[in-house]
């Protein structure tokens, strides 16, 4: 691994040099163990501690197959699916790996007693398998997390509809929280040249997810002038939705949980902000009963911020806690796009406000390659910026996941893999200087 890192850090290493590097037999990775899948049995979700379940250990380098690439990972990041994996909710990810392992002799590699997690990376291609022509050793890349087989016709209009669609590093093995990752070549995209390794690794999953959910025709198809309600507007997903709304001429109504988070939204350029804790919104009277009076109070507050207009699009991801309110406040004919459900999957809402007002609920899950590419292109052009707030070492990934689990973070938290320190990997200093304030907006908040 030291030889690989030296080659990456050297300014004159050629593609041929990278191709000539020896691939080590093993690498360090963040894993969960199959025999520990019941370790949190009986505990409430909030009591489950990723620091106890996540391991950093040496694992064998996987066999490289057709259409695949081995990437030296300089940096990665923690997403909420890393938290789900670490606490084995809503189910153990080893069920995903077992099912994937039955698909073919090649996918059998993924069915192991350990799971290398992580759905983001920025790094350098080391090797490519047969049939890979677009990428080669030495290419600096980021990876999106859509893994598809595309042997069914269902996925050829929209690869997210492939029956064998999976999220890499969550539903597959050999993810990005490691020194080496195994990806399909159609997961690779160019690393934005003005960003450091950790900055480039941070947007991947959440940026692409927000793009499809809000901007794409497969999601809400946001247009200029739309009033967009964004839950968790300073968080991992919401911070990108807020940027897309502002960049696209829409009017984001940002819902946050503290004045600190409200200030981040203001720094992004948002003006309409609701601090739900300060204003005391409680959409549930108890575990079984929602409070429509709170929906109405919330809707009134929104209209105060929009000049009397209702919401055109709701960017939904908390799920159970907020979904009833989201349905209610959306205008007639409006759209609620939903993913993730971090507060619970079993949504409840009053269907009268959906059916009689002709509203639409659109399910949205990650993004296809084209959507991910477009979202990354906007990062590379400096139109959308990373929301990295803090960076951890690979050994500290358990703490990073704990912070995300407890919502102690802002934006995204990064993880250094092979990169020895922050700030490395910038190739376009001139462009970086133009956007430095925006790049650092979430830092040290």
N, C-alpha and C positions, 0 to 999 in steps of 0.2 A: 504493500500500500504506500510505503514511503516513496518508492520509485514512481508510482502513478502520481502522487501529489507533487513531487519534484517536477515532473513533466508538465503538469498543469500550471504550476507557478512560473516555470521558465518562459521567457518572452518569445523564444524562437523555436519551440517544439513543433515539428511538422506532423501532418497526418500520418506519414510513413513511420515517424517516431512512435506515435501512439499505437499504430498497428503492430509495432514490434515489441511493445511492452508485454511482459509476462503477467498473465492474469493470476492472482493468488488463489490458493485453494480455499481460503476462507476470508471472511470480512466481519466487521462488527455491525450489529443490527439491533434495533429495538424490537422485542418479541413479547408475545404472550404465549403461555404454555397450555396445551390441551388438558393436562392432568390437573390444572388449577381452575378450570372453567366454573366450578361450583364454590370457589373460595369465598364469594360474597353472598352465598345463599342465606336468605332470611333477613338481610340488611335492606334498609330503605335506600333508594337510589342515591340520595345525597350523602349517605354514609359510606358509600363504596369509594375506595381510594386507589386511583391509578398508580400511585407510587408503590403500592404493594404488588401489583400484578404485572407491571411493565419491567422487563429485564433488558439489559444491554450485554450481549454475549457474542462470541464468535459462532458463525454458522457457515456451512459450505456454500461456495458459489454455485448457483444452479446451472444446469446444462442450457446452452443457448440453442433455441430452435429456429425454424424458418420464420421470417418476418419479424424477428425480435432483435432487441439491442441490449447490451450490458452498458450501463451508465455509471461512471464514477460520480457519486453524489457529493457535491460540495455543501449544499444546504437543503433543508426541507422545512416543513412547518407542521403545526398541529391543527387538525380540523376536528369538528365535533364527532366525525365517525371514528377518529382515534380514541376519543373518550368512550364512545359506545363499545368499541372493541375492548378497551381496557377494563371496563366494568361488566362485560359480557351481557350487555343489554342492547336491544330487547331480547337477544339470543346470542349464544356463542357464535363467533365467526367461523369456528371449526366446522359447523354444518355447511357453510358456504364452500369451504375448501374441500370437504368430502364430496359434495355434489359435483363441483368442478372437476375433481380428480377422476370422476367416472366418465367424463366426456370423451377422452382419448388417451392413448399412451403418453402423449406429450403433456397433457394437463395433469396427469398423475403426479408430476413433480410438485404440484401445489399442495397436495394432501399430505401434510407433515404433522408431527406432534408439536410443532411450534409455528407461529404465524409472524412473519416479518411485516410490520404494519407501516402505514404512511401513504398518503395519496397526493403528495406534492414533491417536486424536486427541481433543483437547478444543478446542472453538472456538465460532464463531458463524456461523449460517446467513446467507449473503449473498443467494443466489438459489435459487429452486426451479423445476423444470420443469413442464410440463403434467401434470395429474393428481395433483399433490402437494397435499394438503389439511391434513394433520396438523401440518405444520411451515411456518414462514415466516421471512422476514428478521428478524434480531435474536434468534432463539431460541438460547439457550446449550445446547450439546449435547456429548455424546460419541458416538463411533461404534463399533459392533462391526464385525468384518471379514468377515461372511458376505455374499457376493454371489451372488444366485440369479436365475434367469430365470422359473422356475415355470410354464413352458409344458407341462411333462409332469405327468401325474397322480402320478408317483413321489414328488414332493416335497411333496405336500399333506397327508400325515400328519406328516411330519418334513422340514422344508426342507433339512436336511443330506443328504437322499437325492435331491435334485434332480440329474438328470444333468448340469446346467450349473452346479452348485455350484462356487464358487471362493473363494479367500481374497483379499480386496481388498488391494492394495498388494504382493502376492506373485505371485498369478496374474492380477491385473489391473494396469493402470497407474493413475497419478494418486493415489498413496497419501498417507499422513499425515505423512511426514517432509518437510514443505514448508510454504510460507506459505498455500497454497490447496489444497484437496483436492476431488475429485469423488467423491461417494458416491451410492448409491441411498437414497431416502428411508426405506426400511425397514431401513436400518442405523443410523438415528439414535435416540438415547435422551437423556433429560434429564440434564444435567450435575449431579452432586451439589453442592448449594449450599454445603456447609461445606468444600469442598476448593478448593485453588488449581488453576490451569490444569494445571500439571505433575502434581500429585497425581491429578487427575481423569483425565488421559490414561493414567496408568500401568496401571490394572487391566485395561482392556478385553479384550485377547486372552487373557491368561493367566487372569484371573478367570473369564471365561465358559467357557474350556476346562476348568478345574478343576471348575466347577460341573457341567457335563454329565458329565464323566468320573467324578466321585465321587458327586454328589448325585442327579442326574436318573435317572428310570426308564430313560432311554436309555443310562445308564452303569451304575454299580455299585449305585445305589439304596441308598446308605448309610443305616443306621438307628442309633438310640441303642445304645450298648454295643459296637458293632463295633470290633474291633482293625484299624486301618488302617496298613499299612506305606507310608510316604511317602519315596520316594527324593528326594534333593536338597531336603530339607524347608525350607531357608531360601532357595531359589532362586526364580526367576521364577514357575514353575508351583507348585512345592512349597509355597511360603509361603502361597499361597491354599488349597491342599488342607489344609494344617495348620490354617488358620483355620476352614475349613468343618467339619473333623472336630471341632474343639473346640466350635464353635458348635452343632453338631448332636448333641452328647452322645456322640460316639464317642471312642475312645482312640487317638490318633495315636502310632505308633512312628516317630520321625523319624530318618532316616539322613542324616548330614552328613559333611563331609570335613575339618573342623577344629573346634577348641574355640571359636573365634570364632563359627562358624556354629551350633554347639550352643547358645551363649549367646543367640543371636537366637531360637532355638526356645523356650528357657526363658522369654524375655521375652514370647513369644506365649502362654505358658501350658502348653506341652508338658512332660511329665515323663519320658517314656520316649524316650531319645535314644541313638543308636549313632553314634560317630565311627568311620567305617569305616577311615580312615587310621591313627588311633591304635591301633585293635584289629587292624590288619594284614590285613584281608580281601582275598584275591586269588582271585577266582572262576575265573580262567583260568591253567592251568599254562604255556601258550604260546598262540600265535595260533590254534591249531586245537583245543586240548584244555582242557575245563573240569575243575574239581576238585570232585567231589561231597563230599569231606571238608569243604571250606570251606562248602558249602551247609548241611551238617549242623551245623557249628560256629555258623554264622549263625542257624540255626533254634533251637539251644539258647540262644543269647544272647537271642533274641526272647522265648522262653518264660520266661527269668529276669525279663524286664521286664513280662510280662503275667500273672504268677502261674500259669504253666504252660499258658496258652492259645496256640493257633496263630493265624495271621493270617486274618481274614475277607476283607479286601480289600487288594490291592496296587495302589497308585497308581504305575503304571509309565510312565516316559518316557525313562530312559537307553538302553534297548533292549538291544543285543547284549551289552554288558558284564555286565548284571545279570539278564537275563531267565531264565536257567536257575535262578538262585537264587530268583527271584520265584515261579516255578512250584513249586519244591520246598517253600518255607516256607508256602505257602497251605494252609489247613485243608481237609479233605475237604468238597467242596461249595462251596468258596470261589470268589472271583472275582478275576481279574487284569484290570484295565483298562489299556489301553496306547495311547499316542500318541507322536509325535515321534521317538523313537529317536535321540537326539543322539549316542550312542556307536557307532551302526551299525544298519543296517536288517535285516541278515541274522541273525535270532534263531536260537539253538539251545537246545533243552531236551530233557530226558528225558521222552518222552511217557508213560511208565508212571505218572509222578506226576500227570499230567493225567487220562488216560483212566480209570485204575483208581480214582482218588479223586474222579471226577465233578466236577472243577473246570471253570471256564469262563474263556475268554479273550474279552474284549469290546474290540473296536476302538472308539476314541473320537476324534473329530476336531472341533475347535472346538465350536460350539453353534448351535442354531437361534435365531431371533429371540426366542421366548418364554423360552428358557433364558438368553440373554444379558440380556434385560430383567430377569428375576428376579435374576440375579447383580448387575446394576447397582443394582437396588432395595435389595439388602442393603448395598451400599456407601453408598447415599444415606441409609439408616436408621442408619448407624453400627454395623451388626452385623459387617461385614467391612471391613478397612481397607487403604489402599494400602500397598505395600511398597517405596516409592520410597527408594532409598539415595543417589543422586547425580544431578545434572542437568547436561547439557552444552548448549552452543549448537548451532545448526544446523551451523555450520562445523566443529564438533568431532564430528560424527556418526561419522566414520571411527574416531576414537579410542574412542567409546562402543561401536561394534560390535566393535572389536578387544578391548576389555575383556570383553565378553560371550563372544566367541569363545574367549578364554583363561581364562574362568571367574574373572576377577579381580574380579567384582562380587558384590554381595549383592542379593537381591530383584530389583527392576527399576531400570533407569537411564532417566531422562527426557531429553527434548530440547526446549529452548525454540525455538519457531518465531517467531511474531510477538510473543509476550510479551517485553517488554524485560528483565524480571528475575523471579526466583522470588517466590512468595508472593502473586501477584495473582489476582483473580477470585473471592475468597471472598465469598459473599453472606449466609451465616448464621454470624456470629461466635459466637453463643451456643452453637450446637450444636458448632462446632469446638472451643470451649474444653473441652467435656465429653470430647472424644476426642483431644486434642492429643498426649498421650503415645503413644497407639497409632498416630496418624498419623505421628509422627516416629520410630517404633521402629527403623526400618532406616537412619535418617540417620547419616551420618558414622561408620559401622561400619568 
